[in-house]
Amino acid sequence: MRSTIHLLRLLCALPCLLPALPSLAADSDALRAAVARERARPAAPHFPRAAFLVRSATPVVALSPDGRQVAYLREQAGQRSLWLLPSDGGTPRRLLGRTDARQIGWSHDGRWLLLASPGQLFAVAAREQGGSRLVAPLGGREQRELLRIDPWYPAAVLLRERVPATLETPERWRLVRVDMQGRRTLLREDAQQLVDAAIDGSGRVAFIERVDGAALVFHRVDAARELHEVLRCAGLHRCAPLPLTDAQGRLLLRSDLGDGFEALRRLEPDGTLGMLEEDPRGEADLDTLALDPADGTPRIASYRSTVAANHAVDASARTALDKLQARYPRRNLDIALGATHWLVQEQASTLQGARWHVFDVHGGALRDILAFPPLSGRDGRPARWLPEAAMPRKIPLAWTASDGMRLHGFVWLPPGVDPAHLPLVVLVHGGPWNASRPDEFGGGSVQALANRGYAVFEPNFRGSTGLGRAYSMAAQGDFGNGRVQQDIVEGTLWLLAQGIGDAGRVGIVGASFGGYSTLLGVTFQPWLFKVGVATVPPADFAWTLRWVGRSTEALELARYVPFESWLAALSLDPRDAATMARLHAQSPLAHASRMDRPLLLFAGGEDRRVAIRGVLGYAARLKERGKDVSLLVDADAGHANADPLAREAQLYLIVLMLHRHLGGAAPEPPDPALRQYLARALRIAGSDLRAAGLAPSP
């Protein structure tokens, strides 16, 4: 009876897609071809859970401007050390035995390495010249931060800092140049918040970007240091200057002004924006730019939409780039330029962990570097990468929504299996102003699910980023049980109609906004979704927006534009009572009695973005209504949880829930350490966890 009702539901829902059927033919053909290739591959063996949770031993790598040295942080026995490797071969040299740095970069002259940690910026002599020292403290009351390494001065950095208000003086903002001896040169002080700057060929600040209400405004700085407004970016348009002007002193910037895609543009003397580089496919925003280390000229542009692609901005890079892309086809290549060598980071959806190469620009030779074994999740011991031949590929797809909008996403399929009979997991990304990106292995959870016999669908619903301004703004605030959730549901139905997934075995999983979508799914679409797993989910999006607006998280989400103005531009103004009432009326919290599927919730006790009390209150409301809910709270975790034991516990429980309700492979039993963690973190154990012998500690 259940399967008959389910089939009727699907048949009733599919007509919403009929107006788009002609335009879907090409999309369906491309997907079928990709599915056929996956089905023809050898089936993968089963890999243990821990194998998907290893991490790189070299988390940060940087190329010197001359291209002759590669600096990297290496993790061993829980500590990070700083090393230097000659690009053309030779023995690596350790510069520091221990550091807490999270970022490294080179001074413009290549004589210094800059190490940025949460509280300080430290300079290390890279050519044994001596003088390593603290350059500047970071953070604090001044909110001092590294803007960038100075692109013109041989050995200096640009810092942005705030001068706190006093009883006599208002708050002010400064842009400061600091050299390797800690000497400071004030470049600009302003009553308005400084965002960025562009330096000209003489080392002078030629353009300043400031905050003006809800807009970012560019000013030309004349010889007398007076400002002249030249460009205004309002309405959440993205505008970011390149570090250096061009040879004629013109401002180069990344911008999506207009309703198109973020692209590389040049500000002309008459105030117009000229186009220098945009996605040749007409599909993606500009992702990264590789700049010439000598003069800052853009040489290579990268785009990450449905495919990862690099494009030569000028002829000088085209031959070398063509050679790299021929050597590493269908790879996500992140390239840093040096005078003699390039540093190439190779990634792919089938490649666990990045691979590093140096490319001799003049001789054409390629050399693999930093081939250290990965580190196991819990104890950091050397481990092994999973074999690429057994990993699923991330297949791009597109479908047309019922209102005619073309949408994008990805699907992962276990190799060598007929996808029509697989259980299907819908994995919704967070944000919601984020996206699932192509050719990335990610954290390993998706590959683990595919290895357990699931097809995994990642929809880039409207509001997702990286696919142009019109795409990212198309949600128009409809983040309740409305248009955005409909995109996710329609994409799932379209995928099922293509013969991917068993319509009677569909689950939904996500974190943050993805967790919110999961709650919507098991509340309003239980006919489709049989089980849900939601990590740090806001049960009431309206309440969460207002709560964030009163916290320091508002500064992280909307760094320069006032938080309320930022949300208002997205049609989510928290000051608009009608908008907030609509979101609350459509919230999972307001409809807790309708939630009728097994649900697992994860929360962090130190979460500053989704309040722990909101998750606890929602879980309590479900519990008192007799719903089958489980709740795990890590008291020390924030909005994200990088603790290796916690990550393994989360993967174990996700696989357990999906196994019990969708029929994929059962998880390996937890060992004593994992079981102890689960007992400590569990607050509510629903029927599935109790059946596995899990219960909260007394």
C-alpha positions in Angstrom: 0.0 0.0 0.0 2.8 2.4 0.9 4.6 1.9 -2.4 1.4 2.5 -4.3 0.7 5.8 -2.5 4.3 6.7 -3.1 4.1 6.0 -6.8 0.9 8.1 -7.1 2.7 11.0 -5.3 5.5 10.9 -7.8 3.2 10.7 -10.8 1.3 13.7 -9.5 4.5 15.7 -8.9 6.1 15.0 -12.3 3.7 17.1 -14.4 5.3 20.2 -12.9 8.3 19.4 -15.0 6.4 18.8 -18.3 6.7 22.4 -19.7 10.5 22.0 -19.5 10.7 18.5 -21.2 12.0 19.7 -24.6 14.9 21.6 -23.0 15.7 18.6 -20.9 16.5 16.3 -23.8 20.2 17.3 -24.1 20.6 17.3 -20.3 19.1 13.8 -20.1 21.4 12.5 -22.9 24.5 13.9 -21.3 23.6 12.3 -18.0 22.8 8.9 -19.5 26.2 8.9 -21.2 27.9 9.7 -17.9 25.9 7.0 -16.1 26.8 4.4 -18.7 30.5 5.2 -18.2 30.2 4.8 -14.5 28.2 1.5 -14.8 31.0 0.1 -17.1 33.7 0.6 -14.5 34.7 -2.2 -12.1 32.8 -2.3 -8.9 34.6 -0.9 -5.9 35.6 -3.0 -2.8 34.3 -2.0 0.6 36.7 0.4 2.4 36.8 0.9 6.2 35.2 4.1 7.6 38.5 5.5 8.8 40.0 5.4 5.3 37.7 8.2 4.2 38.7 10.5 7.1 42.5 10.9 6.5 44.0 14.3 6.0 47.0 15.8 4.1 50.3 16.1 5.9 51.0 19.3 3.9 48.0 21.6 4.5 49.7 24.8 3.2 52.1 25.2 0.3 53.4 28.4 -1.3 55.8 29.2 -4.3 58.4 31.9 -4.1 58.1 34.8 -6.6 61.2 33.7 -8.5 59.7 30.2 -8.7 62.9 28.6 -7.3 61.6 27.6 -3.9 58.5 25.9 -2.5 57.6 26.6 1.2 55.3 24.3 3.0 53.9 23.4 6.4 54.2 19.8 7.3 52.2 18.1 10.0 53.9 15.3 12.1 52.9 13.9 15.5 50.4 16.7 16.0 52.8 19.5 15.3 53.4 21.8 12.3 56.9 22.6 11.0 58.0 25.0 8.2 60.1 23.6 5.3 61.7 24.9 2.1 62.2 22.7 -1.0 64.2 23.7 -4.2 61.9 23.6 -7.2 64.4 22.0 -9.5 65.2 19.1 -7.0 67.3 18.8 -3.9 67.0 18.2 -0.2 64.3 20.0 1.7 65.4 22.3 4.5 63.6 22.8 7.7 63.2 26.4 8.8 61.1 26.0 11.9 60.6 23.0 14.0 57.2 24.2 15.3 54.7 26.8 14.3 51.0 27.5 14.8 50.8 29.3 11.5 47.7 28.7 9.3 48.8 30.8 6.3 52.2 31.3 4.6 53.3 33.7 1.9 56.4 35.2 0.4 57.7 38.8 0.4 57.8 40.4 -3.0 61.6 40.0 -3.1 61.5 36.3 -2.1 63.8 36.8 0.9 61.1 36.4 3.6 58.4 34.0 4.5 55.4 35.5 6.3 53.6 33.2 8.7 50.1 34.3 9.8 48.6 32.7 12.8 45.4 33.8 14.7 47.3 36.2 16.9 50.4 37.3 15.0 52.3 37.8 11.8 55.9 36.5 11.9 58.7 36.9 9.3 61.2 34.1 8.7 64.4 34.7 6.9 64.3 32.4 3.8 67.9 33.0 2.6 69.7 32.6 5.9 70.2 36.3 6.1 69.0 36.4 9.7 66.5 38.8 11.3 63.5 36.5 11.8 61.0 38.3 14.0 57.5 39.3 14.9 56.1 41.8 12.3 52.8 42.6 13.9 50.2 41.3 16.3 46.9 40.5 14.7 43.4 40.8 16.0 42.8 42.5 19.3 40.9 45.7 19.9 42.3 47.2 16.6 40.9 44.2 14.6 44.3 44.3 12.9 44.5 41.9 9.9 46.8 41.1 7.0 45.3 42.6 3.9 48.0 41.2 1.7 51.7 41.0 1.1 52.8 44.3 -0.4 52.9 43.7 -4.2 55.3 46.6 -4.9 57.6 47.1 -1.9 60.4 44.5 -1.8 59.7 43.2 1.8 56.6 44.5 3.4 53.0 43.8 4.2 49.8 45.8 4.0 47.7 45.8 7.2 44.2 47.1 7.8 43.3 48.1 11.3 40.7 50.0 13.3 41.4 52.8 15.7 38.8 52.4 18.5 36.7 55.4 19.4 37.4 57.3 22.6 35.4 59.9 24.5 37.1 62.6 22.5 37.6 61.0 19.0 35.4 58.8 16.8 36.4 55.5 15.4 38.8 55.6 12.5 40.4 53.1 10.0 44.0 52.8 8.8 45.9 51.2 6.0 49.5 50.6 7.1 52.6 49.3 5.3 54.9 47.4 7.7 58.4 46.2 6.7 60.2 43.1 8.0 61.8 45.1 10.8 58.3 46.2 12.0 58.6 49.8 10.8 55.2 51.2 10.0 54.2 53.7 7.3 50.7 55.1 7.4 49.3 55.0 3.9 45.7 56.1 4.7 43.6 57.0 7.7 39.9 57.5 7.3 36.7 58.0 9.2 35.0 55.5 6.9 35.8 51.8 7.0 38.6 50.9 4.6 38.1 47.7 2.6 40.9 47.5 0.1 43.4 49.4 -2.0 45.3 49.2 -5.3 48.9 50.3 -5.6 50.4 51.9 -8.7 53.8 51.4 -10.4 55.5 53.9 -8.1 54.3 52.2 -4.9 51.7 54.8 -4.2 48.1 54.1 -3.1 46.2 54.9 -6.3 42.7 53.7 -5.4 40.9 53.2 -2.1 37.8 51.1 -1.5 35.6 52.3 1.4 32.3 51.4 3.0 29.6 54.0 2.4 26.3 52.8 4.1 25.3 49.7 2.2 27.6 50.3 -0.7 31.3 49.7 -1.4 32.8 52.8 -3.1 36.1 53.2 -5.0 38.0 56.5 -5.0 40.9 57.6 -7.0 43.6 59.1 -4.8 45.3 62.2 -6.3 48.8 63.5 -5.6 47.5 65.6 -2.7 45.8 62.4 -1.3 42.4 63.8 -1.9 39.7 61.3 -2.9 37.5 61.3 -6.0 34.7 58.8 -6.3 35.0 56.7 -9.5 32.8 53.6 -8.9 30.0 52.6 -6.6 29.0 49.0 -5.9 25.6 48.7 -4.2 22.9 46.0 -4.0 25.5 43.3 -3.0 27.4 43.6 -6.3 30.8 42.1 -5.9 33.7 44.5 -6.5 37.3 43.6 -5.4 40.4 45.4 -6.7 43.5 43.7 -7.9 46.6 44.6 -5.9 48.3 46.6 -8.6 47.0 49.0 -11.3 47.9 48.3 -14.9 50.8 50.0 -16.7 48.6 53.0 -17.4 47.5 53.4 -13.8 44.0 52.0 -14.4 42.1 50.1 -11.8 41.7 46.4 -12.4 39.0 44.6 -10.5 36.8 41.6 -10.2 33.2 42.5 -10.4 29.7 41.4 -11.3 28.2 44.8 -11.9 25.2 44.4 -14.1 23.3 41.2 -13.9 25.9 38.9 -15.5 28.9 37.0 -14.1 31.8 38.0 -11.9 34.6 38.8 -14.4 37.9 40.6 -14.7 37.2 44.2 -15.7 39.1 47.5 -16.1 37.9 50.9 -15.0 38.4 53.3 -17.9 39.1 57.0 -17.5 35.6 57.9 -18.6 34.2 55.8 -15.7 33.0 52.8 -17.8 34.0 49.2 -17.0 35.8 47.4 -19.8 35.7 43.6 -20.0 39.1 41.9 -19.9 38.2 38.2 -19.1 35.0 36.2 -18.5 34.0 32.6 -18.6 34.2 31.4 -22.2 31.4 28.9 -21.4 29.1 31.7 -20.2 28.2 29.7 -17.1 30.4 30.6 -14.1 31.7 33.5 -12.0 35.5 34.1 -12.0 36.9 31.9 -9.3 40.7 32.7 -9.0 43.3 34.6 -10.9 47.0 33.6 -11.2 49.0 36.9 -11.2 52.4 37.5 -12.6 54.7 37.8 -9.5 56.7 40.6 -11.1 54.0 43.1 -12.0 50.7 41.6 -10.9 49.4 41.2 -14.4 46.6 38.5 -14.6 47.8 35.5 -16.5 45.4 32.7 -15.8 41.7 32.8 -14.8 39.9 29.8 -13.3 36.2 29.0 -13.3 34.4 26.4 -11.2 30.8 25.8 -12.2 29.8 22.4 -13.6 33.4 21.8 -14.6 36.7 23.1 -13.4 38.4 25.1 -16.1 41.4 27.4 -16.5 41.8 29.9 -19.3 44.9 31.9 -20.3 44.2 35.6 -20.0 47.1 36.5 -22.3 49.3 34.7 -24.9 52.3 34.4 -22.6 50.6 31.8 -20.4 48.7 29.9 -23.1 51.3 27.4 -24.3 52.3 26.4 -20.8 48.7 26.1 -19.6 47.8 24.0 -22.6 50.6 21.6 -21.8 49.5 21.3 -18.2 45.9 20.7 -19.1 46.9 18.1 -21.6 49.0 16.4 -19.0 46.2 16.5 -16.4 42.9 16.3 -18.3 39.6 16.7 -16.4 41.5 17.9 -13.3 40.9 20.8 -11.1 44.3 22.6 -11.4 45.1 25.5 -9.1 48.2 27.2 -10.4 50.6 29.7 -8.8 53.1 31.5 -11.0 56.8 32.0 -10.5 59.5 33.4 -12.8 61.1 30.0 -13.5 58.6 27.5 -12.2 54.9 27.2 -11.6 53.3 25.4 -8.6 50.4 23.1 -9.6 47.9 21.8 -7.2 45.9 18.9 -8.7 42.5 17.9 -7.4 39.7 15.7 -8.7 36.5 14.1 -7.3 38.2 10.7 -7.5 41.5 12.0 -5.9 41.6 11.9 -2.1 43.9 14.7 -1.2 45.7 17.2 -3.4 48.7 16.2 -5.4 51.5 18.8 -5.9 53.7 19.4 -9.0 56.3 21.9 -10.1 56.4 22.9 -13.8 59.6 24.2 -15.4 58.2 27.0 -17.5 61.2 27.2 -19.8 62.2 23.6 -20.0 58.7 22.1 -19.9 59.6 19.4 -17.3 57.1 18.4 -14.6 58.1 17.1 -11.2 55.9 15.6 -8.5 56.6 16.9 -5.0 55.4 16.5 -1.4 54.3 12.9 -1.9 54.0 12.3 1.8 51.5 9.8 3.0 48.3 11.2 4.5 47.6 11.2 8.2 44.9 9.1 9.9 42.1 11.0 11.5 42.4 10.2 15.1 46.0 9.6 15.9 47.8 11.4 13.0 49.8 8.3 12.1 50.8 7.8 8.4 48.0 6.2 6.4 47.2 5.6 2.7 45.2 7.4 0.1 42.2 5.5 -1.2 42.8 4.1 -4.7 41.5 6.5 -7.3 40.3 3.7 -9.6 37.7 2.7 -6.9 36.4 6.2 -6.2 33.1 7.6 -7.6 33.1 10.5 -10.1 31.2 13.7 -9.5 28.9 13.9 -12.5 27.5 17.4 -13.4 23.8 17.6 -14.4 21.2 20.2 -15.1 17.4 20.3 -15.0 14.8 22.9 -15.6 12.6 24.0 -12.7 8.8 24.2 -13.1 9.1 28.0 -13.4 11.5 27.6 -16.3 14.8 28.3 -14.5 17.7 26.1 -15.5 19.4 24.7 -12.4 22.6 22.8 -11.9 24.0 20.1 -9.5 26.0 16.9 -9.3 25.4 13.2 -8.7 27.8 10.6 -7.4 27.3 6.9 -8.3 29.0 3.8 -7.1 31.1 2.5 -10.0 29.9 -0.7 -11.7 26.3 -0.7 -10.4 22.9 -0.2 -12.0 21.8 3.2 -10.5 18.1 2.5 -10.9 18.1 0.2 -7.9 20.2 2.3 -5.6 18.9 4.1 -2.5 19.3 7.9 -3.1 20.6 10.4 -0.6 20.0 14.1 -1.3 22.9 16.1 0.2 21.9 19.8 0.5 24.8 22.3 0.8 24.9 24.9 3.6 24.9 28.7 3.3 22.5 28.9 1.6 24.9 31.3 -0.2 27.4 28.6 -1.1 27.6 25.8 -3.7 28.7 22.3 -4.4 31.8 22.6 -6.7 33.1 20.4 -9.4 36.1 18.0 -9.2 36.7 18.2 -5.5 37.0 15.1 -3.2 35.7 17.1 -0.2 35.8 15.7 3.3 35.2 12.1 2.3 31.6 11.6 3.5 30.1 11.5 0.1 32.6 9.0 -1.2 31.9 6.9 2.0 28.2 6.9 1.2 28.8 5.9 -2.4 31.0 3.1 -1.2 28.2 1.9 1.0 25.9 1.7 -2.0 24.1 5.0 -2.3 23.7 7.4 -5.1 24.2 11.0 -3.8 22.6 14.1 -5.3 24.0 17.5 -4.6 21.6 20.2 -6.0 22.8 23.8 -6.5 19.4 25.3 -6.0 18.7 29.0 -6.8 20.6 31.2 -4.4 23.7 29.1 -4.8 26.9 31.0 -5.6 29.4 30.8 -8.4 26.9 30.6 -11.2 26.3 34.3 -11.9 24.5 37.1 -10.1 21.0 36.2 -11.5 21.4 32.7 -10.2 22.5 33.7 -6.7 19.8 36.4 -6.4 17.0 34.3 -7.8 15.8 32.9 -4.5 14.2 36.3 -3.6 14.0 35.3 0.0 11.8 32.3 -0.6 13.7 30.1 1.8 10.8 28.5 3.7 8.8 25.7 2.3 8.8 27.5 -1.0 10.7 28.0 -4.2 14.2 27.0 -3.0 12.9 23.8 -1.3 10.8 23.1 -4.5 14.1 23.3 -6.5 15.5 20.5 -4.4 12.4 18.4 -4.6 12.0 18.9 -8.3 15.7 18.1 -8.9 15.2 14.9 -6.9 12.1 13.9 -8.9 13.9 14.7 -12.2 16.9 12.5 -11.2 14.5 9.6 -10.3 12.8 10.1 -13.7 16.2 9.6 -15.3 16.5 6.1 -13.8 18.8 7.1 -11.0 17.7 6.0 -7.5 14.9 3.9 -6.1 11.9 6.2 -5.6 10.9 4.3 -2.5 14.3 4.7 -0.8 15.2 8.4 -0.7 16.8 10.2 2.3 17.9 13.8 2.9 21.0 15.0 4.7 22.6 18.4 5.2 24.4 20.8 7.5 23.5 24.4 8.5 21.1 25.6 5.8 21.3 22.0 4.4 20.1 20.9 7.8 17.2 23.3 7.6 16.3 21.9 4.2 16.5 18.4 5.7 14.0 19.5 8.4 11.7 20.9 5.7 11.9 17.7 3.7 10.9 15.3 6.5 8.2 17.8 7.6 6.6 18.8 4.3 7.7 16.1 1.9 7.7 12.9 3.9 6.1 11.2 0.9 9.6 11.6 -0.8 12.1 11.6 2.0 12.1 8.5 4.3 14.8 9.6 6.7 16.7 12.8 7.6 20.0 13.7 9.2 20.4 17.4 10.0 23.6 19.0 11.4 23.5 22.3 13.2 20.0 23.1 11.6 18.0 26.2 12.2 14.5 25.0 12.9 13.2 28.5 12.4 15.1 30.5 9.7 13.5 33.8 10.8 14.4 33.4 14.4 17.9 32.4 13.5 18.4 35.4 11.2 17.3 37.8 14.0 19.5 35.9 16.6 22.6 36.1 14.3 21.9 39.8 13.8 22.5 40.4 17.5 25.7 38.4 17.6 29.3 38.8 16.4 28.5 36.3 13.6 26.7 39.2 11.8 30.2 40.7 11.1 31.4 37.4 9.6 28.4 37.0 7.3 28.1 40.6 6.2 31.6 42.0 6.8 31.3 45.5 5.4 27.6 46.0 4.6 25.3 46.3 7.7 23.8 42.9 8.4 20.2 44.1 8.0 21.0 45.8 4.8 22.7 42.7 3.5 19.7 40.6 4.3 17.3 43.2 2.9 19.1 43.0 -0.5 18.4 39.3 -0.4 14.7 39.9 0.4 15.2 38.6 3.9 15.0 41.9 5.9 14.7 40.9 9.6 13.1 44.3 10.2 10.2 43.3 7.9 7.6 41.7 10.2 5.7 40.2 7.3 8.8 38.5 5.8 9.7 37.1 9.2 6.2 35.9 9.9 6.0 34.2 6.5 9.3 32.3 7.2 8.2 31.3 10.7 4.8 30.1 9.4 6.7 27.8 7.0 9.3 26.7 9.5 9.8 23.1 10.7 9.5 24.4 14.2 6.0 25.7 13.6 5.0 22.4 12.1 6.8 20.0 14.4 3.6 17.9 14.7 3.9 17.1 10.9 7.4 15.7 11.1 6.8 12.0 10.6 10.2 10.5 9.7 13.1 9.2 11.7 15.4 12.2 12.3 18.9 12.5 13.6 20.1 16.0 14.8 23.7 17.2 15.5 24.5 20.4 17.4 27.5 22.2 18.8 27.5 23.7 22.3 29.7 26.6 21.2 27.8 27.3 17.9 27.6 31.1 17.3 25.7 30.8 14.0 22.8 28.4 14.9 22.0 28.8 18.5 22.2 25.5 20.5 19.0 26.5 22.4 17.2 26.6 19.1 18.2 23.0 18.2 17.5 21.8 21.8 14.1 23.5 21.8 13.1 21.9 18.5 14.3 18.5 19.6 12.3 18.9 22.8 9.2 19.8 20.9 9.5 16.8 18.7 10.1 14.5 21.7 7.1 15.7 23.6 5.0 15.0 20.5 6.3 11.4 20.4 8.4 11.8 17.3 11.3 9.4 16.5 14.2 11.9 17.0 17.8 11.4 18.1 20.0 14.3 19.3 23.8 14.4 19.6 25.5 17.5 21.2 29.2 18.1 21.2 29.6 20.6 24.0 32.9 21.9 22.6 32.0 22.2 19.0 31.1 25.3 17.1 29.2 25.6 13.8 31.7 23.2 12.3 33.4 20.3 14.1 36.9 19.4 12.9 37.6 17.0 15.8 38.6 13.7 14.2 36.6 11.5 16.7 33.5 13.7 16.2 33.8 13.5 12.4 34.0 9.7 12.7 31.0 9.6 15.1 29.0 11.7 12.7 29.8 9.5 9.7 29.0 6.3 11.7 25.6 7.6 12.7 24.7 8.9 9.3 25.5 5.5 7.8 23.6 3.8 10.6 20.4 5.9 10.0 20.6 5.4 6.2 21.2 1.7 6.5 18.2 1.2 8.7 15.8 3.1 6.5 17.2 3.0 3.0 19.0 -0.3 3.0 22.6 0.5 2.2 25.5 -1.3 3.8 25.6 -1.4 7.6 28.3 0.6 9.4 31.2 -1.0 11.1 30.5 -1.2 14.9 32.1 1.6 16.9 35.2 0.8 18.9 35.4 1.6 22.6 36.7 5.2 22.1 34.0 6.0 19.6 31.3 4.4 21.7 32.5 6.4 24.7 32.2 9.6 22.7 28.7 8.8 21.5 27.5 8.0 25.0 29.0 11.3 26.2 27.5 13.4 23.4 24.1 11.7 23.0 21.2 13.6 24.5 18.3 11.8 23.0 18.5 8.3 21.5 15.7 7.5 19.1 14.6 4.0 18.1 17.5 3.5 15.6 20.2 4.4 18.0 18.6 2.3 20.8 18.5 -0.7 18.4 22.2 -0.2 17.9 22.8 -0.3 21.7 23.5 3.4 22.0 22.2 5.5 24.9 23.2 8.7 26.6 25.5 8.5 29.7 23.5 8.7 32.9 
